[in-house]
Amino acid sequence: MSVPVSYQAPSADILFDNLATAVICLDENLRVWAINPAAEVLFGVSARHSRGLRVDRAIVALACQRERLEQALSEGAAYTERELRLPHSGGSDGVTVDCTVTPFSHGDQPALALEFLALDRHLRISRDDQMRNQNLANREMLRGLAHEIKNPLGGLRGAAQLLEREIADRDLSDYTSVIIREADRLQNLVDGMLGPRQPPELVDLNIHEALEHVRRLLAADLPPGVTLTRDYDPSLPRLRADREQLIQVLFNLVGNAAQAVGEAGSILLRTRAQRLFTIGGHQHRLVIRIDVVDDGPGITEDLLPRIFLPMVTSRAEGTGMGLPIAQYLVHLHGGIIECESRPGDTTFSVFLPLETADE
C-alpha cells in the first residue's frame, strides 16, 4: 500500500509518552534512562529526578526486583510476573501489576524494558463503568417514579385547594392547608431527586475560586474544634464547567465531611492534575482532581459500595440524595466521583477532564 507523500509518522517519543502502559527502560547498570508519563503516575515519581539513578533508588517499589532484573540482564532472558504486589513509596497501600521484563540492545550495550499493567487501574475502570451504568439506570427509575408520584400529587393538591374555598370554618381549613403544604414539600422532594433539567452552562472556571466560595460559606458555621485546610496546585489550568452545578457538588462533599468530623477534626481541600486518566472508557490526557479529605470515623464497609445510590444514608435525618445528585452533576461534565474510606481517613475525589465535549 502506498503512503501519501504528505503523511508524517508520529515520532517514537510521542508514541512512548502517550502509551497507557507504564514503561521504564534501564541501561546495563540498571539505571533509568527512559520513563514514560504512565510510569510516573503509577509509581509517583518524576522522570527528571529518576533518570540516571539505579532503579532501586529511583523507584523504591522496585527494590525487591533488583536481583531478578540483574539476572534477566546477564542472561538476556525475558520474564513475566503476574499479579505482582508492589508497595507505594509514600504509604502502606500498594499496587498490583502484571510485570513484563524484556532484554534488548541499546546501541552496543544490553538494556531492559520494563512494562507494568496496573490491575488495580483496570478494576477501578470496570467499577467506575458499572457505577455510571447503575446511576443511569437509577435515574431512569427515578424519572418513572417521579412521573407516577407527581400526577396524583397534583390532583391531591388541586382537590385540597377547591375544598379550602368551600370551607367556611377556619379551623377546618387548617387541615387543607396542611395537605397543600405537604403536597408542595413532596413536589420539591421529587424535583430534588431528579436534579437539574438543563444541561450545564459551560464557562471558563478557576476551580480554586469555586472551592474558596464553598470554603467561605461553610467556614463560618464550623465548630471551633474543626480545622479546614487547603493544599491547592496553583498551576492548574482553567476548565469549562457550570459554576453553580460545580459549587453544588463541592458544597455537598465538604458539608458531608463537616458532618463526619462533628465537633472536632480536620478537613483538607486538595487539588492536583492527573495524566492519562480513564473515565467511561475514554482516556483523558489530563484531568483535574479535587480531593475532600476528612479524619472522621469513616464509612462502613457494607455502606461504602452503595453511597452513590439514591436514598442510602447513615444519618437518621439524611435524605440519601446528596451524593447521587453530586455524582450526576459530575457525570454531566464528563467526570466521576470516587471514594476511599477507612477510620480516620475518608477521601472523596472528583475527577474532571480538561477537554470539553466538543474537543
C-alpha positions, 0 to 999 in steps of 0.5 A: 500500500502506498503512503501519501507523500504528505503523511508524517509518522508520529515520532517514537517519543510521542508514541512512548509518552502517550502509551497507557502502559507504564514503561521504564527502560534501564541501561546495563547498570540498571539505571533509568534512562527512559520513563514514560508519563504512565510510569510516573503516575503509577509509581509517583515519581518524576522522570527528571529526578529518576533518570540516571539513578539505579532503579532501586533508588529511583523507584523504591517499589522496585527494590525487591526486583533488583536481583531478578532484573540483574539476572534477566540482564546477564542472561538476556532472558525475558520474564513475566510476573503476574499479579505482582504486589508492589508497595507505594513509596509514600504509604502502606497501600500498594499496587498490583501489576502484571510485570513484563521484563524484556532484554534488548540492545541499546546501541552496543550495550544490553538494556531492559524494558520494563512494562507494568499493567496496573490491575488495580487501574483496570478494576477501578475502570470496570467499577467506575463503568458499572457505577455510571451504568447503575446511576443511569439506570437509577435515574431512569427509575427515578424519572418513572417514579417521579412521573407516577408520584407527581400526577396524583400529587397534583390532583391531591393538591388541586382537590385540597385547594377547591375544598379550602374555598368551600370551607367556611370554618377556619379551623377546618381549613387548617387541615387543607392547608396542611395537605397543600403544604405537604403536597408542595414539600413532596413536589420539591422532594421529587424535583430534588431527586431528579436534579437539574433539567438543563444541561450545564452552562459551560464557562471558563472556571478557576476551580480554586475560586469555586472551592474558596466560595464553598470554603467561605460559606461553610467556614463560618458555621464550623465548630471551633474544634474543626480545622479546614485546610487547603493544599491547592496546585496553583498551576492548574489550568482553567476548565469549562464547567457550570459554576453553580452545578460545580459549587453544588457538588463541592458544597455537598462533599465538604458539608458531608465531611463537616458532618463526619468530623462533628465537633472536632477534626480536620478537613483538607481541600486538595487539588492536583492534575492527573495524566492519562486518566480513564473515565467511561472508557475514554482516556483523558490526557489530563484531568483535574482532581479535587480531593475532600479529605476528612479524619472522621470515623469513616464509612462502613464497609457494607455502606461504602459500595452503595453511597452513590445510590439514591436514598442510602444514608447513615444519618437518621435525618439524611435524605440519601440524595446528596451524593447521587445528585453530586455524582450526576452533576459530575457525570454531566461534565464528563467526570466521576466521583470516587471514594476511599474510606477507612477510620480516620481517613475518608477521601472523596475525589472528583475527577474532571477532564480538561477537554470539553465535549466538543474537543 
